[in-house]
């Protein structure tokens, strides 16, 4: 479901599970993979990507309304995943290969750098149409990286952004063709892997944690 490969100082997490939704099994695997990568010492950068048409389509609502109804800690573990990516102790790049909706869009936005396909796939926060308001943690994640005007439109209208438009409004830093997407993300990761990780940790603490 989730594989990890390494190219020098760059680790790649690839999720290959249909729509790559979050349920108990996938969330546990995400945390296990991040535990492994965070334990590595020295230069490091992380790239994440999905498979096929989807980067991630968010929460597995079918599971959440059935088996997941008896898992009160699940949403907390989703929050923890988003926070771990936001404050990851090295630079992170999301290679958004396809649709990134709801919690999948939040996951992509939690990365330091976002590369989206220019020809296919949407980034979208559809909670206003689903009747599922953002939690304070989810809001904090997207507010950390999105320009204010983009954040307002995204959460109040559920607007879908393709790659070029996402780039124009500050959701994506780069766009690339399907063939070049992962290469662009990995190349950028290699340029960032040598950055001082202790300084990155401190700067992310300053950027994303409340003062005091």
C-alpha positions as CSV (number, residue, x, y, z in Angstrom):
1,X,0.0,0.0,0.0
2,X,2.7,2.5,1.0
3,X,6.3,1.9,-0.2
4,X,9.4,3.7,0.7
5,X,12.5,4.0,-1.5
6,X,15.7,5.9,-1.1
7,X,17.9,7.8,-3.5
8,X,20.9,9.1,-1.6
9,X,19.6,11.6,0.9
10,X,16.1,11.7,-0.5
11,X,13.3,9.3,0.6
12,X,10.2,8.8,-1.5
13,X,6.9,7.6,0.0
14,X,4.5,6.3,-2.7
15,X,0.9,5.4,-1.9
16,X,-0.7,2.9,-4.2
17,X,-4.2,2.0,-2.9
18,X,-6.8,3.2,-5.3
19,X,-8.0,6.6,-4.2
20,X,-5.4,6.6,-1.4
21,X,-8.0,7.4,1.3
22,X,-7.2,7.5,5.0
23,X,-8.5,4.8,7.2
24,X,-7.1,3.0,10.2
25,X,-4.8,0.7,8.2
26,X,-3.4,3.5,6.0
27,X,-3.0,6.0,8.8
28,X,-1.0,3.5,10.9
29,X,1.2,2.7,7.9
30,X,1.8,6.4,7.3
31,X,3.0,6.9,10.9
32,X,5.2,3.8,10.8
33,X,6.9,4.9,7.6
34,X,7.5,8.4,9.0
35,X,8.9,6.9,12.1
36,X,11.4,5.0,10.0
37,X,12.4,8.0,8.0
38,X,12.6,10.4,10.9
39,X,15.1,8.1,12.6
40,X,17.7,8.6,9.8
41,X,20.5,10.9,10.8
42,X,22.2,13.4,8.6
43,X,21.1,15.1,5.3
44,X,17.5,14.2,4.4
45,X,14.6,15.3,2.3
46,X,11.2,13.7,1.9
47,X,9.0,13.4,-1.3
48,X,5.5,11.9,-1.2
49,X,3.3,10.9,-4.2
50,X,0.3,8.9,-5.0
51,X,-0.6,6.6,-7.9
52,X,-2.8,6.7,-11.0
53,X,-5.5,9.4,-10.8
54,X,-5.1,10.2,-7.1
55,X,-2.7,11.7,-4.8
56,X,-5.3,11.2,-2.0
57,X,-9.0,11.6,-2.0
58,X,-9.1,12.2,1.8
59,X,-10.9,10.3,4.5
60,X,-12.3,6.9,3.8
61,X,-15.9,7.9,4.7
62,X,-17.3,4.5,4.0
63,X,-14.9,3.0,6.5
64,X,-15.4,5.9,8.9
65,X,-19.2,5.3,9.0
66,X,-18.8,1.6,9.5
67,X,-15.8,0.0,11.3
68,X,-14.3,3.5,11.9
69,X,-17.3,4.5,14.0
70,X,-15.8,2.5,16.9
71,X,-12.4,4.1,16.5
72,X,-12.5,7.3,18.5
73,X,-8.8,8.0,18.1
74,X,-8.8,7.9,14.3
75,X,-9.4,11.6,13.7
76,X,-6.7,12.5,16.2
77,X,-4.3,10.3,14.3
78,X,-5.2,12.0,11.1
79,X,-4.5,15.4,12.8
80,X,-1.2,14.0,14.0
81,X,-0.2,12.9,10.5
82,X,-0.9,16.4,9.1
83,X,1.1,18.0,11.9
84,X,4.0,15.6,11.4
85,X,4.3,16.6,7.8
86,X,3.9,20.3,8.5
87,X,6.7,20.1,11.2
88,X,8.7,17.3,9.6
89,X,12.4,17.6,10.7
90,X,13.6,18.0,7.1
91,X,12.3,19.6,3.9
92,X,9.3,18.0,2.3
93,X,7.9,18.0,-1.3
94,X,4.5,16.7,-2.4
95,X,4.4,15.4,-6.0
96,X,0.7,15.7,-6.5
97,X,0.1,13.3,-9.4
98,X,-3.7,13.6,-9.5
99,X,-6.7,14.5,-7.4
100,X,-6.0,15.8,-3.9
101,X,-9.3,16.4,-2.1
102,X,-10.2,17.2,1.5
103,X,-7.7,15.6,3.9
104,X,-5.6,14.7,0.8
105,X,-5.4,18.3,-0.1
106,X,-4.5,19.2,3.5
107,X,-1.7,16.6,3.4
108,X,-0.3,18.0,0.2
109,X,-0.5,21.6,1.5
110,X,1.3,20.6,4.7
111,X,4.5,20.0,2.7
112,X,7.1,22.7,2.3
113,X,6.9,22.5,-1.5
114,X,4.0,21.4,-3.7
115,X,4.5,20.2,-7.4
116,X,1.2,19.5,-9.3
117,X,0.4,18.0,-12.6
118,X,-0.3,20.7,-15.1
119,X,-2.7,18.7,-17.2
120,X,-4.9,16.6,-14.8
121,X,-6.1,16.5,-11.3
122,X,-7.7,19.0,-8.9
123,X,-6.8,20.3,-5.4
124,X,-10.0,20.9,-3.5
125,X,-11.3,21.4,0.1
126,X,-15.0,20.3,-0.5
127,X,-16.0,20.3,3.2
128,X,-18.5,23.2,2.6
129,X,-20.4,20.9,0.2
130,X,-20.1,17.8,2.3
131,X,-21.4,19.5,5.4
132,X,-18.2,18.6,7.3
133,X,-16.5,21.7,8.7
134,X,-12.8,21.8,9.1
135,X,-11.5,21.0,12.6
136,X,-9.2,23.7,14.2
137,X,-6.2,21.5,13.4
138,X,-7.2,21.1,9.8
139,X,-7.6,24.8,9.5
140,X,-4.3,25.4,11.1
141,X,-2.6,23.1,8.5
142,X,-4.0,24.8,5.4
143,X,-3.7,28.3,6.9
144,X,0.0,27.8,7.6
145,X,0.9,27.7,3.9
146,X,-1.9,29.3,1.8
147,X,-2.3,33.0,1.0
148,X,-5.2,34.5,2.9
149,X,-7.4,35.2,-0.2
150,X,-6.8,31.6,-1.5
151,X,-7.6,30.1,1.9
152,X,-10.8,32.1,2.1
153,X,-12.0,31.1,-1.3
154,X,-11.0,27.5,-0.9
155,X,-12.7,26.8,2.4
156,X,-15.8,28.9,1.8
157,X,-16.6,27.8,-1.8
158,X,-15.1,24.4,-2.2
159,X,-13.5,25.5,-5.4
160,X,-11.5,23.0,-7.5
161,X,-8.1,24.2,-8.6
162,X,-6.2,22.5,-11.5
163,X,-2.4,22.7,-11.6
164,X,-1.9,26.0,-13.4
165,X,-4.6,27.8,-11.4
166,X,-3.2,26.3,-8.2
167,X,0.2,27.7,-9.1
168,X,-1.3,31.1,-9.8
169,X,-3.0,31.4,-6.4
170,X,-0.2,30.0,-4.3
171,X,-1.3,26.5,-3.7
172,X,1.4,24.9,-5.8
173,X,5.0,26.1,-6.2
174,X,5.6,24.3,-9.5
175,X,3.6,22.5,-12.2
176,X,4.9,19.8,-14.5
177,X,3.7,17.2,-17.0
178,X,2.8,13.7,-15.8
179,X,6.1,12.4,-17.2
180,X,8.2,15.1,-15.5
181,X,6.3,15.5,-12.2
182,X,8.2,13.1,-10.0
183,X,11.6,14.0,-11.5
184,X,11.0,17.7,-10.8
185,X,10.0,16.9,-7.2
186,X,13.0,14.6,-6.6
187,X,15.5,17.0,-8.2
188,X,14.2,19.8,-6.0
189,X,14.4,17.5,-2.9
190,X,18.1,16.8,-3.7
191,X,18.8,20.5,-3.7
192,X,17.2,20.8,-0.2
193,X,18.4,17.7,1.5
194,X,21.7,19.3,2.7
195,X,19.9,22.1,4.6
196,X,20.7,22.1,8.4
197,X,18.0,20.0,9.9
198,X,18.3,21.4,13.4
199,X,17.8,24.9,12.0
200,X,14.8,23.6,10.0
201,X,13.3,22.2,13.1
202,X,13.7,25.4,15.0
203,X,12.4,27.5,12.1
204,X,9.3,25.3,11.7
205,X,8.7,25.6,15.4
206,X,8.8,29.4,15.1
207,X,6.6,29.3,12.0
208,X,3.9,26.9,13.0
209,X,3.6,26.6,16.8
210,X,1.8,29.2,18.8
211,X,4.2,31.6,20.7
212,X,4.4,31.3,24.4
